[in-house]
Amino acid sequence: MLPKPVKDEYRRSTSVSSQTNVEMPMRDGVILRADVYRPAGAGRHPVLLQRIPYGKHTPRYRSLYLDPMRALDRGYAVVIQEVRGRHVSDGDWYPYVHEAQDGYDTIDWIASQPWSDGSVGTFGISYHGATQWLAATEAHPALKAIIPGVTSDSYYDSWTYLGGVFQLFWTSGWASAFAMDDLGGRAARNSDAMALLREWRQDSHAMANHLPLDDMPGLRQVAAYYYDWLAHPTYDNYWKAIAPREKFDRITVPALNQGGWFDGFIRGTLRCYQGMRERGATEVARTQQHLVVGPWLHQPLPDPFAGQGYFGGAASGAAIDWHGMQIAWFDRWLRDEDNGVDTDPNTYIFIMGANEWRAEESWPPPDAEPMTLFLRSGGRANTLNGDGALSLDAPSESESPDRFTYDPSNPVPTHGGAHLGGIVSVFEVGVQDQRAIEAREEVLAYTSEPLERDTEVTGHVELELWAVTSVTDTDWTAKLVDVHPDGQARNVCDGILRASFRDSLESPSPIQPGEAYRYNVDVGPTAMLFRKGHCIRLEVSSSNFPAYARNTGSPHHQSSDLTPATQTVLHDASHPSHLTLPVVRRN
C-alpha cells in the first residue's frame, strides 16, 4: 500500500457522542469495559476497534496509534477496550490466552449495536497487534480488515525468545511493568512483592543481573506467567496454542502489516505477511496482505531516527501520513471505497543508506541475489584491529581458526539493535557506533575491503558458522555492521542462536564439547544501501546482554554458576564459515 492524498476531514465540524466504561459481557460472563466514540445522532457507522492492556485512560494508548477524532471526522465509530483483567475490565490477566475468544465476543457485541453498520476493523501495535491476529483466527463475519503493527506470528520466537535464547531485558521489564500498573488489581494487593519490584526497578539492571532466572521472587506472586515462559524454553504446545501462525488458514481478512527495521518483533511482522500470503483462508486474505516497514523502533507514530541513525524527514510515520494510510485502508475494506488500495504494490519499504521509500510487489524482493562472503583471518580476528576479513574468495584447508573466551560474568553488553524498551545510556537501541564493542577481545570482527560501488542488501541476512566450544551448550551472536570511511561502525541487524537449538526450536539437541558443528544464524532482515567506500563488517561473539539472557554454561535458567567457555570459529575449506547477503542490483 502506498501513501494516499490527505482527505479534507479536518475541515469538517463533527459532533461526537462518547461514553466511557461501557460494559461488554463475554461468553463466560466476565465483563470487559470500553470507551465508545461515535458521531452524534442516530446513524449507523463502520467501527474501528482497539483492544489494549495498557490503559485506555492514557493519551499515548488512546490516540497515538490512530487518532480517534480523525476517524470520527471520516464517519467511523471508535471503540477502545481494556482486555481481560486489566484496569477497569474484570477477570484475571494472563497474556494472550483469552484474546481470541474475547476478541470475537467483542466484535459480536459491536456488530449488534444500533449505531454500528455491522462492519468492524481493528488497529494497534505490539500487544494490540496480538489481540488483532488472535481475534482474526476466530473469523467473525463482521471483521473486515485489520492493521497489526510491530507484532508477531508467534509469542515464542522473536518475542519471548530468539534462536532459543530468552529475551531477558524486555520480558522481565514488561512483566514487572504490568504488575506495577495494575491499578488496584491482584498485583497491587501483594504489598511485599510490589515493594520488592519497586526497589528492583530503581536499578535498571537489577532484574537482568539476578540469577538464577527462575528465582525472581518479586515476580512470582504478581506475574506467574513469567515463570511459565521460562518453564517452556522450546516451541511446544504451550506456545503453539496461542500462536497466530498455527491458525493462519482460518483467517479470512486482509491485513496492513506495519514494522520497523529496528523493532524487536520485525522477524515476526514479516512472517505474518509471508505466512498469510501462503496460507490465508481466502483469496482476499492471501492477495491483500500489505506491508509497510520503515527505519523505525517499536513506536506508535515512528520518528525518522533510531538511536544515532537519522534517516531524513521523509522517514517518519507523520511524513507518510501513517494515520491517513490506516483510514484509507479501512475506507477500502469497511466502506468499499474505490481508492486504489487493493491495486497498489503490496510492499512499501524504506531503504536505509539511500534514505528513500520504495514500492515492491513482495517481500523479500524476488530479484535479490545471494552474495557469499567467506570469513577469513590468520587466526587473530579478535577486535576491530585484528586480521579478520570478509572475502569473496573461499578459504584454503590450512587456514587458522579464531579463538576467544566467553565469560558469562563479563558478557558483551547490548549496544544498539532491534530491541524493545531502550533506556538512554543504559540500554541503547537502534543504530549505535559499535567501536567500543569491537574493542573487546571476545568479539571477532571480519571486515571487507572498501566497496567499489554502492551495494544494496535487502532481505534476510544469514550466517553459516562452523564452530567448536568447550562446554555442553553455548550461544553464538552475529551482527552486520556498516563501517564508514571515518571509522564509524554502525549496526544494521543482528541475531543470536543457542547451540542446542541449531536444528530445531521444538526439539533441541545437545552438543559435544570439542566437536565442530555447523550453525545457521539468522542475522535478521534489513534494507540497507552500503555506500561506495564503506566496508561491510560481521561481528561474532557469544553474548548480547542484557537484551538476551547470558548462557551460564549450566542447565536452562536454573543455575547461578557461571562457567567460562573457550570458543573456536573455524573457516577453512572443510568448514567454510560464510555470510550470505541478499543483494539487489538495479541500474
N, C-alpha and C positions, 0 to 999 in steps of 0.2 A: 504494500500500500504506500502511496505517495502523499506528501502533504497536500492539503486542499486549500483553496482560497478562503479567506476569513469571511464567515457569514456576517450579516448585519444584525444579529440578535441583540448585540449590545446597545443598539439604538431603540430597542423596544421598551415599553413600560409594562411590566408583568406584575399582577397582583398574585401573592403567594399565600397558600394555606399551609401551615406547619403544625405538627403535633409531635410531641416528644414522648418517649417511653410507651409507644403503642404495643400492646400485648399481642403476641402471636403464639398460639398453642402448637406444640409439636405432637407427633403421634403418640408419644408416651406420656403426655400430659404436662411436660415441662414447658414453662412459659419463657420465651425469649422476647426481648424488647428492642424496639427500633424507633428511630426518628423518621417521620414521613413528611416530605416536602412535595407539594404539588401546586400547579396553577390553580388559583381560586376559581370557584364556580362548580358547575355540575358536569363538566366534560369528562370524557374518558381519555386516558393518556397511556402511551407506552411507558414502561417503568424501568429505571436503572437501579440495580441493587448492588450494594457493597456490604459484605459480612466480615466483621473485623473483631479481633480480640484486644485491641489496644486502647479503646476508649473513644466512642463517638462524640464525647463531650469536648475533645481536644481539637483545635483548629487544624493541626497537621493531618490528622486522620480523617477529618470531616471534609476537607476541601482541596488539599494539595494534589490528590490523585486525579480528581476530576471535579471542577468547580460546580457544585450543585446549582448555583444561580445561573450559570451559563446554560446548563442543561434545562433548567426551568424555562428560561427565555426561549429555548428551542421547542418547548411544548412537552417535555418529559416530566414525569414524576420521579422522585429520587427517594430511595429507602436505604438507610444506613443502620444496620443491625449489629448488636453485640452478640457474639457467638456464645454458645452454652457455657455457663459457669464464669463468665467474665463480666465484671462491673454490675450492671443492673439486670442482666439476664440470669435466670435461675439455672439450677443444675450444677453438676460438677465439671470442672475444666480438666480435660485431658486432650492434648493436641491431636488433631487430625481425625480421631476415631468417629466423631459424631457428624462431621461436616457434610458427608454425602446425603444422609437422610434428613438432617436438619436443613440443608440447602434445598432439597426437594420440597420439604414441607413449607418452607418459607415462600418459595416460588408459587406453590399451590395456593397459599393464603393470599398472596399478592394478586394472582390471576383472578381470584374470586371477588375482589373488591369493586365497588361500584365506580370508583374513579380510575380503574385500570381497564385498558382495552384488551388485556389478555396476552400482550407481548412483553417479555422480560429480557433484559440484557444485564450482564454482570461486569464489574470492573474492579480494579485494585491490584496492588503489587504484593509480593512476598507471601506472607501467610494468607493475605486476601486473594492472592492468585491460587493458593492451595484450596481455599474454600470454593473457588470457581470450578477448577478441574474436578474436584471430588463431587460437587453437586451435578456437574455435567455428566458424570458416569451414570447417574440415575435417569437421565433422558426425559425430563419433564417436557411435555409438548409445548408449554408456554415459553420455555427458554429458547431464544432465537439466536443469540450470539454472545460471545464472551471476550474480554480483554484481560488476560492474565499477564501481569508484568513481573519481571525478575523473580521467577518462581521455578519449579522443577517438576519433572515427571516422577520423581522418587524422593522420599524424605529420608532415604538411606544415603546413597551415593550422591555426592556433590551437594549435600545438605547437612546431614549429621556426620557423615564420614566422607572421605575421599580416598580412593585407592586402598580402602581397608583401614585408614588411619582416622582416628576420632578428631573432629574439628573442634578443638578444645575451647579456644578463646570465646568464640561467638556462642556456642551452645551453652556453656556454663553461664556466660553473661546473660543470655536470653532467658534461661530458666530462672535465674535469680531476679532478673528484672520483672518477670511476670509475678513472682511471689511478692516483690516489693510494691507492685502496683495493683494489689488485689482489692483495694478499697473496701475493707470490711469483710472480705470473704474468709475462707478457711485458713489461708496462709496467714492473714493478718492476725488471726486469733492464736497463732503459735508464737507467743511473745519471745520465748527463748531463742527459737530458730530465727526469728526476724532480727533480733538483736545481733546474733552472730553474722547474719547476712549483711547487715548494715556495717558491721565492723570490717568484714572482708571487702566490701565494695569501696571502702576508703582507700584500699590499696589495690590498684588496677591489676596487679599480678598475683594477688594472694590466692585466688582460686586456681589459677593456672599452675602455680608452683606447688600446690598441695598434692601430696602423694599418700596412699595410693588414690587413683582417680575414683574408685568406687567407695570411698570413705569420706564423703563431704557431708558432715552432719547437718550443716546449715540448710542443705537442700533436701535431705531425706524426709523431713516432716512436711515440707511445703511444696515439693516438686518431685514426687516419686517417679514420674515418667522419665526424669533424667537418669535414674538408675536402670530403668527398663531399656533405655537407649544403650547404656553401657553393657547390659546383660545380653544384648543382641548385636554382637560385633560383625555378623555376616548378614548378607541379604537373604533373610529367612522369611518364614510365613508371617512373622510379626510385621515386617516391613512391607511384604507383598500385599497384605490385606488393606493397606492404606495408600498404595502406590497407584496414581492415575495410569501409569504406563501399562499396568496389568489389565486395564479396562478401556483402553483406547478404542477397542472395537465396539464399545457401547455408546460412544459419544457421537452425537448427530449434528453438532452445530459448528459454524465457522468460528475461528479464533484469530484475534490480532495479538500475537505474542511480542512482548517488549523485553529487551535485555540490554545489558551493558558489558563491554569488554572487561571491565574491572569490577564486575559484580560477582559475588561468591557463588551465585546459582547459575552462572552463564551456561555451564555444560547442560544442566537440566532444562533450561529455557530452550536451547537448541534441540535437545532431544524431544521436547514436547512438539515443536514444529515438525521435525522429521518423522517422529513416530505417528503423529496424526495424519500426515500426508500418506503414510504407508498403510495405516490400519484403521483410520476413521470409519465409523459405521455407515456413513452415507457419502455420496459423491460430493455434495457440497462441503461436508466436513473434511474430505480429503483434498479437494481442489482449492478450497478457500481457507487454507492456513496461511496467514501472513506473518511477516517477521520484521521488526524494526530493532536494530541494535546500534547504539551509539557508544562513544568512548566514556562510558558512564560508570559511576559507582552504584551502590544499592540505594537509590534515591527515588522519591515520588515524582518531582519535576526536575530532571537532572541538570546539573551545572555543566558548563563547557570545559571543565577541568576535572582531573582525577589525580589527587596528590600533587606532585610537582609538574604534572603534564597539563599544559594548556593547549587546547585544540582549535582555538578560534571561536568567535562569537556564534558562528553558524552551527556549532556542535551542540548547543544546549537544547533541552526539551522545549523551552519557550521559543527558540528560533524556528523550529519546525512546527510550532503550534501543536504540541502533543495533545493538549486538551481538545483542540479543534479536530484533530485526526480521529480521536476517540468518538466524538459526536458524529462525525461523518460516517464512521464505521456503523454506529447504531442507526443512523439515518437510512443506510442501505438495508440493513437486515431486520430492523424493527418497524420501519415505515415504508419499506420498498421504494426508496428514492433512487432514481437512476442517476447516481453521482459518479460513476466510473470506478468505484472501489473494487468491484468484482472483476474488472478487466485490467486493473493496474498490475504492474510487476509485483509479485507477492513478497519480495525481499528488498529491504531498504537498509543498507548498512553504511557505517561511517568508516572510511579508510584512514587510519591514523598515519601520520607522516606526510601524506598528501593533504590531510585535513579537509576532506570533502566527502559528501554523501554520494552513494551510488546505488542505482536500482539494479537488481538481479532477478532472474526468473526462478532461482532456487538457492538453497544453502546446502552444502558448500558450492561455490561456483563450479560448474561442470568442466570448465576448461583449465582448472588448476592442475598443474603437473608436479609430480613429486621431484624434489631436488634432494639428493643424498649427500650429506656432509659427514665424512668419517672423523671420529675422534682420533687425534694423533698427538704424540709427545715423545720426548726422550726419557720419560719416566719421572718428570718433575712438573706436572701441570698444576701444582698447588699454588694458589693465589693468582691474582691478575698479572703478577710479574713472572710467573712460571713459563714453561715452554709448551703449554697446551695449545693445540691448533685444531681448527676445523678445515678439512680439505676435501676436494673432490676426488683425490687420489686415495685408493684403498691402501691399507697398511700392509707391511710385509709380515712374514711369520715371526720374525725376530724382534718385533717392536716391544719395548719395555712397558710394563703396566705402570699405573699411577696408584699411590697408596696414601691413605690418611687415617687418622684415628678419630673415630666418633666417640665423644664423651658426653653422655646424657646429662651430666652435671653442669656442662657448659655448652648447651646446644647453640646452633646457628640461629640468631634472632630473626624473627619476621621483620621484613623491611619492604613494604610495598606489596602489591599483588591484588588479586581478585578475592577480596575477603569482605566480611561484614563488620560494621561497628568499629571503625578505626578510632583511635584516641591520639590526638596530636602529641608528638614527642614520646609516646609510649608504644603505640601500635599503629604505625603508619600504613596506610593502604594506598592503592592506586599506583601511580608512577613515582618511583624514588630512585635516586642515584645509588647504585649498588657497590661503589668502590670500597666502602667500609666493610661490607660483607665479603667482598672478593679479596680483602687483605688477610682473611683468616686462613690458616694452614689447612683446615679441614674442608675448604671449598676449592674444588678443582675448576679451573677456568680454561675453556677451549675457545680460541678466537680465530676467526677467519682473517684473511688478508683484506685490506680495504677494498670495498666493492668497486668494480669498474663501471657499473651502471646502476641506476635505480632498480631495486628488486622488491616486488610486491609479494608478501606472504599472506595469503588469505585462505583460511581453512583450519583444519586441526593439525597441530604440530605434534610429532611423535618422536620418541627416543627409544631405540633398541640398545639396551645397555647390558653388556656382559660383565659380571662382577662376582667377587668372592668375599665372604665375610667370615669372621672368626666366631660368630655367635649363632644361636639357633633361630633367630629371627632379627630382622633389621628393616630400616626404611631407606628408600632412595628418593632423593629430590632432584628435580631438574628445572632450570629456569632459562628462558630465552631472553637475551639482552641485546639492546641496540646501543652500540658503542659509537659515540660521536667523535669527530676529529679532535676535539679538545679533551678527550678522555672521559667525558661523562658516560656512565654506563646505566642506561635506563631500562628497567624491566618491561617486558612485553607480555609474557604469560608464563605460567609455571604449573608444576604438578608434583604429586607425591605418590609413592606406591610402597605398601608393606610387602616384604619379600614373600611371605607365606600366601599372599593374595595374588601372586603373579599370574596364575592360570584361571582363577575364578573368585568372584566376590561372594559366592554362595558356599563354596567348599574349599577353604584354604588348605594348603598342603605344606608340610614342614620342609625345611631345607637342612642340608648337612653342612656344618662348618667346614671351610676349606675347599668346598666344591664350587665349580663355576656354574652359574645359571644365567639364562637369558631373561631379562626383564623388559617388558614393553610398557614404558612410562608415558601416560597421556600428559603431555606438556601443556595442553589447553588449546582452545580456539582463539583466533585473532584475525584482524585485518590490518596489516601494517606495511607501510612502504618504507623499506630501508633505503636511505638515500645514498647516492654515489659518494664514495669517500668514507662512508660509515663502515663499521665492522659488525659482523654477527657473532655473538658470543653465547656459549652454553655453560651454565654453572651446574655442577654435580656435587651433591653432598648427601647428608643423611638426616637432616633435621631442618625444621622451619617452625620455630617455637616462639610464641605460644599459639600461633594460628592452628597448629596441629600438635596433638599430644606427642611428647618425645617417646621414642621407643626405649624402654628401660632395659631391654635385654632379658626381661623376665615375663612370666605369663601375663596375658592381656589384662590390663587395668588393675591388677591385684597385688602389686608389689611396690615397696618403697626402695628396693635395692636398685642401684644404678650400675650397670655393667658396661664398661667401655668396649668398643668393637674396633678391630683392625679391618679396614675396608680396602679392597683392591679392585680397581677398574681396569679391565682388560680391553685392549684394542689392537689385536694382531690379526693375521689373516684367518686364523681359526675362530677368533672371537671378534668379529668386525663391528664394534660398537659404532652406531651412527645415528645422526639426527636426520629426520625427514621433514622437509619444509614444503608445503603446498604453494607453489609459485605460479602466479598469474602473469602471463606475458601478453600484453595487449599494446599494440602500437609501439 
